């Protein structure tokens, strides 16, 4: 069985869980998520798989 996870949905899932557990982290989680997605886009990691 082959399991391929994309980094975007995985990060979204982790961010969503953290926001549910600690709502005060929302601003930081969104900022970090956007920075990471931007860096992945800039450096051509669009096809990055885990």
Secondary structure, 3 states (H helix, E strand, C coil): CCCCCEHHHHHHHHHHHHHHHCHHHHHHHHHHHHHHHHHHHHCCCCCCEC
